[in-house]
């Protein structure tokens, strides 16, 4: 799917504030986000695309006039969902089916049964981001990709018609109510994008796990024992050396972890369990819940670790 999409597209300081007691719905987190993708452009050509269900198959049939093409990417919302809007700088999960514009033949699809759901990061300003701007979670949407883009470098030029079922829209960063920090712990300073930096604390590192929500999100709770996959943005530092040893922000996209695989250290699992989607959590993890006596790249043995984690969404 990554290859397919690549072919189709060139492709504040967190001060100590009193927690807000206002009740919010999870969808309210998305209403505050800036529309980095803008609004998807419709067109008379993609308006001719329809889908239908076929007995014995969960993959929809795509219908359109043979030879369909356009000068720009066109978007048609076939059925509109009721979930949050796509704004950009975030991951989406989807099912897809693709057909060749010049022949009408299918050229690829997921299974549309939940077993091979695809994921794509929508980099703000990209063609794919613009094509999905404002589309809601739960929607079925068709994209008409011009032959000039779809067939770049190919001998035979043809447009592409791709139908997406948008299954999940993740947050781009933490959103919620500001919370109080704890004395003696590092202070988190956030850029307008949400990316954190640290003002390090003085004194000895705590010997117990410290879990401090700095932003309290309004989404569902993380349940480490329920087979969830967790989408997060994070940065990690060593308490003593002040070295930042890892950051998804520096890689310019969030990451997903599966609790079932054991890919998270114990302190991360214990600290994030029970937190809510949309939250930003400060974790100070003692060696016993981190890497213990095992030296890692830029992490000395027996190090206390500091993580700032934005919880962007969970899936099963």
MIMI-896699 format. One record per residue (C-alpha): z negated, x negated, y; residue in three letters. Coordinates in nm, 2 decimals. Example, Ala and Ser with C-alpha at 12.3 -4.5 7.8 and 13.67 -1.06 7.14 Angstrom:
# residues 2
NODE, pz, px, py, residu
NODE, -0.78, -1.23, -0.45, ALA
NODE, -0.71, -1.37, -0.11, SER
***
This chain:
# residues 316
NODE, pz, px, py, residu
NODE, 0.00, 0.00, 0.00, UNK
NODE, -0.07, -0.29, 0.24, UNK
NODE, 0.28, -0.42, 0.18, UNK
NODE, 0.43, -0.08, 0.23, UNK
NODE, 0.25, -0.02, 0.56, UNK
NODE, 0.33, -0.37, 0.68, UNK
NODE, 0.70, -0.30, 0.62, UNK
NODE, 0.67, 0.03, 0.81, UNK
NODE, 0.48, -0.09, 1.11, UNK
NODE, 0.47, -0.41, 1.32, UNK
NODE, 0.17, -0.33, 1.23, UNK
NODE, -2.48, -0.35, 2.76, UNK
NODE, -2.80, -0.48, 2.69, UNK
NODE, -3.02, -0.30, 2.44, UNK
NODE, -3.34, -0.25, 2.64, UNK
NODE, -3.65, -0.08, 2.52, UNK
NODE, -3.57, 0.29, 2.59, UNK
NODE, -3.76, 0.59, 2.48, UNK
NODE, -3.59, 0.77, 2.19, UNK
NODE, -3.41, 1.09, 2.28, UNK
NODE, -3.53, 1.40, 2.11, UNK
NODE, -3.21, 1.61, 2.16, UNK
NODE, -3.06, 1.74, 1.84, UNK
NODE, -2.70, 1.64, 1.77, UNK
NODE, -2.44, 1.73, 1.50, UNK
NODE, -2.27, 1.43, 1.32, UNK
NODE, -1.94, 1.52, 1.49, UNK
NODE, -2.10, 1.46, 1.83, UNK
NODE, -2.09, 1.09, 1.76, UNK
NODE, -1.71, 1.09, 1.77, UNK
NODE, -1.69, 1.30, 2.09, UNK
NODE, -1.82, 1.00, 2.29, UNK
NODE, -1.56, 0.76, 2.17, UNK
NODE, -1.27, 0.63, 2.39, UNK
NODE, -0.93, 0.73, 2.27, UNK
NODE, -0.79, 0.38, 2.21, UNK
NODE, -0.49, 0.52, 2.02, UNK
NODE, -0.40, 0.78, 2.28, UNK
NODE, -0.23, 1.10, 2.15, UNK
NODE, 0.03, 1.10, 1.87, UNK
NODE, 0.39, 1.18, 1.99, UNK
NODE, 0.56, 1.47, 1.83, UNK
NODE, 0.94, 1.51, 1.81, UNK
NODE, 1.22, 1.74, 1.72, UNK
NODE, 1.32, 1.53, 1.42, UNK
NODE, 0.99, 1.51, 1.24, UNK
NODE, 0.94, 1.88, 1.31, UNK
NODE, 1.19, 1.94, 1.03, UNK
NODE, 0.96, 1.78, 0.77, UNK
NODE, 0.77, 2.02, 0.54, UNK
NODE, 0.57, 1.98, 0.22, UNK
NODE, 0.51, 2.20, -0.08, UNK
NODE, 0.30, 2.19, -0.39, UNK
NODE, 0.46, 2.16, -0.73, UNK
NODE, 0.31, 2.30, -1.06, UNK
NODE, 0.18, 2.02, -1.28, UNK
NODE, 0.16, 1.76, -1.00, UNK
NODE, -0.10, 1.70, -0.73, UNK
NODE, 0.15, 1.49, -0.52, UNK
NODE, 0.32, 1.71, -0.27, UNK
NODE, 0.70, 1.74, -0.25, UNK
NODE, 0.85, 1.63, 0.09, UNK
NODE, 1.15, 1.82, 0.23, UNK
NODE, 1.37, 1.72, 0.52, UNK
NODE, 1.74, 1.70, 0.61, UNK
NODE, 1.90, 1.40, 0.44, UNK
NODE, 1.98, 1.12, 0.69, UNK
NODE, 1.69, 1.21, 0.91, UNK
NODE, 1.61, 0.94, 1.17, UNK
NODE, 1.47, 0.89, 1.52, UNK
NODE, 1.44, 0.63, 1.79, UNK
NODE, 1.06, 0.62, 1.79, UNK
NODE, 0.79, 0.70, 1.55, UNK
NODE, 0.73, 1.07, 1.55, UNK
NODE, 0.42, 1.26, 1.42, UNK
NODE, 0.39, 1.61, 1.29, UNK
NODE, 0.05, 1.77, 1.20, UNK
NODE, 0.14, 1.99, 0.91, UNK
NODE, -0.21, 2.13, 0.86, UNK
NODE, -0.49, 2.05, 1.10, UNK
NODE, -0.84, 1.95, 0.97, UNK
NODE, -1.17, 2.02, 1.13, UNK
NODE, -1.32, 1.68, 1.11, UNK
NODE, -1.35, 1.41, 1.38, UNK
NODE, -1.05, 1.28, 1.57, UNK
NODE, -0.89, 0.94, 1.51, UNK
NODE, -0.96, 0.73, 1.82, UNK
NODE, -0.88, 0.37, 1.71, UNK
NODE, -1.05, 0.05, 1.62, UNK
NODE, -1.17, 0.21, 1.30, UNK
NODE, -1.10, 0.26, 0.93, UNK
NODE, -0.95, 0.57, 0.78, UNK
NODE, -0.92, 0.68, 0.41, UNK
NODE, -0.62, 0.88, 0.30, UNK
NODE, -0.38, 0.98, 0.03, UNK
NODE, -0.01, 0.93, 0.09, UNK
NODE, 0.34, 1.01, -0.03, UNK
NODE, 0.66, 0.84, 0.10, UNK
NODE, 1.03, 0.93, 0.09, UNK
NODE, 1.35, 0.75, 0.19, UNK
NODE, 1.51, 0.92, 0.49, UNK
NODE, 1.87, 0.85, 0.39, UNK
NODE, 1.84, 0.99, 0.03, UNK
NODE, 1.53, 1.21, 0.02, UNK
NODE, 1.41, 1.02, -0.29, UNK
NODE, 1.03, 0.95, -0.33, UNK
NODE, 0.95, 0.58, -0.29, UNK
NODE, 0.58, 0.57, -0.35, UNK
NODE, 0.26, 0.77, -0.35, UNK
NODE, -0.11, 0.78, -0.43, UNK
NODE, -0.23, 1.02, -0.70, UNK
NODE, -0.38, 1.28, -0.47, UNK
NODE, -0.67, 1.32, -0.71, UNK
NODE, -0.93, 1.10, -0.54, UNK
NODE, -0.90, 0.81, -0.78, UNK
NODE, -0.69, 0.58, -0.57, UNK
NODE, -0.77, 0.68, -0.21, UNK
NODE, -0.62, 0.42, 0.03, UNK
NODE, -0.79, 0.26, 0.33, UNK
NODE, -0.63, 0.13, 0.65, UNK
NODE, -0.78, -0.03, 0.97, UNK
NODE, -0.63, 0.12, 1.28, UNK
NODE, -0.62, -0.17, 1.53, UNK
NODE, -0.62, -0.02, 1.88, UNK
NODE, -0.27, -0.05, 2.03, UNK
NODE, -0.08, -0.08, 1.70, UNK
NODE, 0.20, 0.15, 1.61, UNK
NODE, 0.00, 0.30, 1.33, UNK
NODE, -0.29, 0.37, 1.57, UNK
NODE, -0.06, 0.54, 1.81, UNK
NODE, 0.10, 0.75, 1.54, UNK
NODE, -0.24, 0.88, 1.43, UNK
NODE, -0.41, 0.92, 1.77, UNK
NODE, -0.60, 1.24, 1.80, UNK
NODE, -0.53, 1.35, 1.44, UNK
NODE, -0.84, 1.51, 1.28, UNK
NODE, -1.01, 1.42, 0.95, UNK
NODE, -0.89, 1.67, 0.69, UNK
NODE, -0.54, 1.70, 0.83, UNK
NODE, -0.21, 1.66, 0.65, UNK
NODE, 0.03, 1.47, 0.88, UNK
NODE, 0.39, 1.35, 0.85, UNK
NODE, 0.52, 1.04, 1.02, UNK
NODE, 0.89, 0.98, 1.07, UNK
NODE, 0.94, 0.60, 1.09, UNK
NODE, 1.28, 0.50, 1.25, UNK
NODE, 1.53, 0.30, 1.05, UNK
NODE, 1.50, 0.03, 1.31, UNK
NODE, 1.14, -0.03, 1.22, UNK
NODE, 1.13, 0.08, 0.85, UNK
NODE, 1.43, -0.14, 0.75, UNK
NODE, 1.36, -0.45, 0.96, UNK
NODE, 1.52, -0.74, 0.77, UNK
NODE, 1.68, -0.51, 0.51, UNK
NODE, 2.05, -0.48, 0.44, UNK
NODE, 2.05, -0.11, 0.41, UNK
NODE, 1.90, 0.08, 0.71, UNK
NODE, 1.70, 0.39, 0.64, UNK
NODE, 1.42, 0.58, 0.80, UNK
NODE, 1.10, 0.66, 0.62, UNK
NODE, 0.91, 0.98, 0.59, UNK
NODE, 0.54, 0.94, 0.50, UNK
NODE, 0.30, 1.22, 0.45, UNK
NODE, -0.08, 1.15, 0.48, UNK
NODE, -0.38, 1.35, 0.38, UNK
NODE, -0.66, 1.21, 0.61, UNK
NODE, -0.97, 1.21, 0.39, UNK
NODE, -1.22, 1.02, 0.60, UNK
NODE, -1.25, 0.89, 0.96, UNK
NODE, -1.51, 0.62, 1.01, UNK
NODE, -1.69, 0.52, 1.33, UNK
NODE, -1.57, 0.21, 1.52, UNK
NODE, -1.93, 0.12, 1.62, UNK
NODE, -2.28, 0.26, 1.62, UNK
NODE, -2.33, 0.58, 1.82, UNK
NODE, -2.66, 0.76, 1.87, UNK
NODE, -2.99, 0.76, 2.05, UNK
NODE, -3.14, 0.43, 2.18, UNK
NODE, -3.47, 0.33, 2.02, UNK
NODE, -3.75, 0.09, 2.10, UNK
NODE, -3.74, -0.26, 1.97, UNK
NODE, -4.04, -0.43, 1.82, UNK
NODE, -4.24, -0.70, 2.01, UNK
NODE, -4.18, -1.05, 1.88, UNK
NODE, -3.83, -0.98, 1.74, UNK
NODE, -3.49, -1.09, 1.88, UNK
NODE, -3.33, -0.88, 2.15, UNK
NODE, -2.98, -0.75, 2.09, UNK
NODE, -2.73, -0.75, 2.37, UNK
NODE, -2.42, -0.54, 2.31, UNK
NODE, -2.07, -0.57, 2.46, UNK
NODE, -1.89, -0.26, 2.57, UNK
NODE, -1.70, -0.28, 2.23, UNK
NODE, -2.04, -0.26, 2.05, UNK
NODE, -2.03, -0.62, 1.94, UNK
NODE, -2.38, -0.77, 1.94, UNK
NODE, -2.52, -1.10, 2.05, UNK
NODE, -2.88, -1.22, 2.02, UNK
NODE, -3.15, -1.34, 2.26, UNK
NODE, -3.37, -1.52, 2.00, UNK
NODE, -3.74, -1.47, 1.98, UNK
NODE, -3.99, -1.75, 2.00, UNK
NODE, -4.26, -1.82, 1.74, UNK
NODE, -4.27, -1.81, 1.37, UNK
NODE, -4.05, -1.58, 1.16, UNK
NODE, -4.22, -1.28, 1.01, UNK
NODE, -4.31, -1.31, 0.64, UNK
NODE, -4.23, -0.94, 0.56, UNK
NODE, -3.90, -0.75, 0.59, UNK
NODE, -3.86, -0.60, 0.94, UNK
NODE, -3.64, -0.29, 0.98, UNK
NODE, -3.59, -0.17, 1.34, UNK
NODE, -3.33, 0.10, 1.42, UNK
NODE, -3.20, 0.01, 1.77, UNK
NODE, -2.96, 0.31, 1.78, UNK
NODE, -3.05, 0.62, 1.58, UNK
NODE, -2.72, 0.77, 1.45, UNK
NODE, -2.68, 1.15, 1.39, UNK
NODE, -2.50, 1.12, 1.06, UNK
NODE, -2.60, 1.15, 0.70, UNK
NODE, -2.85, 0.93, 0.53, UNK
NODE, -2.77, 0.62, 0.34, UNK
NODE, -2.88, 0.65, -0.03, UNK
NODE, -2.85, 0.31, -0.21, UNK
NODE, -2.91, 0.48, -0.55, UNK
NODE, -2.65, 0.75, -0.52, UNK
NODE, -2.33, 0.55, -0.58, UNK
NODE, -2.23, 0.52, -0.22, UNK
NODE, -1.99, 0.28, -0.06, UNK
NODE, -2.11, 0.17, 0.29, UNK
NODE, -1.88, 0.09, 0.58, UNK
NODE, -2.05, -0.14, 0.83, UNK
NODE, -2.00, -0.39, 1.11, UNK
NODE, -2.25, -0.67, 1.10, UNK
NODE, -2.35, -1.01, 1.23, UNK
NODE, -2.60, -1.25, 1.07, UNK
NODE, -2.80, -1.54, 1.21, UNK
NODE, -3.06, -1.79, 1.08, UNK
NODE, -3.40, -1.75, 1.25, UNK
NODE, -3.49, -2.12, 1.27, UNK
NODE, -3.15, -2.27, 1.36, UNK
NODE, -3.01, -1.98, 1.56, UNK
NODE, -2.67, -2.03, 1.38, UNK
NODE, -2.45, -1.73, 1.34, UNK
NODE, -2.33, -1.77, 0.98, UNK
NODE, -2.12, -1.46, 0.94, UNK
NODE, -1.98, -1.17, 1.14, UNK
NODE, -1.74, -0.89, 1.07, UNK
NODE, -1.69, -0.86, 1.44, UNK
NODE, -1.54, -1.21, 1.45, UNK
NODE, -1.30, -1.10, 1.18, UNK
NODE, -1.21, -0.80, 1.40, UNK
NODE, -1.26, -0.53, 1.15, UNK
NODE, -1.55, -0.37, 0.96, UNK
NODE, -1.62, -0.43, 0.59, UNK
NODE, -1.71, -0.19, 0.30, UNK
NODE, -1.98, -0.27, 0.04, UNK
NODE, -2.04, -0.09, -0.28, UNK
NODE, -2.41, -0.06, -0.36, UNK
NODE, -2.33, -0.05, -0.73, UNK
NODE, -2.18, -0.40, -0.74, UNK
NODE, -2.49, -0.58, -0.61, UNK
NODE, -2.29, -0.75, -0.34, UNK
NODE, -2.56, -0.70, -0.08, UNK
NODE, -2.88, -0.91, -0.07, UNK
NODE, -3.20, -0.72, -0.15, UNK
NODE, -3.32, -0.72, 0.21, UNK
NODE, -3.00, -0.55, 0.32, UNK
NODE, -3.02, -0.28, 0.05, UNK
NODE, -3.39, -0.21, 0.13, UNK
NODE, -3.34, -0.22, 0.50, UNK
NODE, -3.03, 0.01, 0.51, UNK
NODE, -3.15, 0.26, 0.25, UNK
NODE, -3.26, 0.58, 0.43, UNK
NODE, -3.10, 0.49, 0.76, UNK
NODE, -2.84, 0.73, 0.91, UNK
NODE, -2.47, 0.69, 0.98, UNK
NODE, -2.41, 0.59, 1.34, UNK
NODE, -2.72, 0.38, 1.35, UNK
NODE, -2.75, 0.01, 1.46, UNK
NODE, -3.03, -0.16, 1.26, UNK
NODE, -3.20, -0.49, 1.33, UNK
NODE, -3.31, -0.65, 1.00, UNK
NODE, -3.53, -0.96, 0.97, UNK
NODE, -3.51, -1.07, 0.61, UNK
NODE, -3.76, -1.32, 0.46, UNK
NODE, -3.63, -1.57, 0.20, UNK
NODE, -3.77, -1.37, -0.09, UNK
NODE, -3.53, -1.09, -0.01, UNK
NODE, -3.24, -1.31, 0.10, UNK
NODE, -3.10, -1.62, -0.06, UNK
NODE, -3.44, -1.76, -0.16, UNK
NODE, -3.42, -2.14, -0.24, UNK
NODE, -3.04, -2.13, -0.28, UNK
NODE, -2.86, -2.31, 0.01, UNK
NODE, -2.55, -2.13, 0.14, UNK
NODE, -2.29, -2.23, 0.39, UNK
NODE, -2.47, -2.27, 0.73, UNK
NODE, -2.78, -2.12, 0.57, UNK
NODE, -3.05, -2.37, 0.46, UNK
NODE, -3.26, -2.30, 0.16, UNK
NODE, -3.56, -2.07, 0.22, UNK
NODE, -3.42, -1.93, 0.54, UNK
NODE, -3.53, -1.62, 0.72, UNK
NODE, -3.22, -1.42, 0.82, UNK
NODE, -3.15, -1.19, 1.11, UNK
NODE, -2.88, -0.91, 1.07, UNK
NODE, -2.76, -0.66, 1.32, UNK
NODE, -2.58, -0.38, 1.13, UNK
NODE, -2.38, -0.09, 1.25, UNK
NODE, -2.36, 0.19, 0.99, UNK
NODE, -2.01, 0.34, 1.03, UNK
NODE, -1.99, 0.58, 0.74, UNK
NODE, -2.05, 0.63, 0.37, UNK
NODE, -1.83, 0.75, 0.08, UNK
NODE, -1.89, 0.81, -0.29, UNK
***
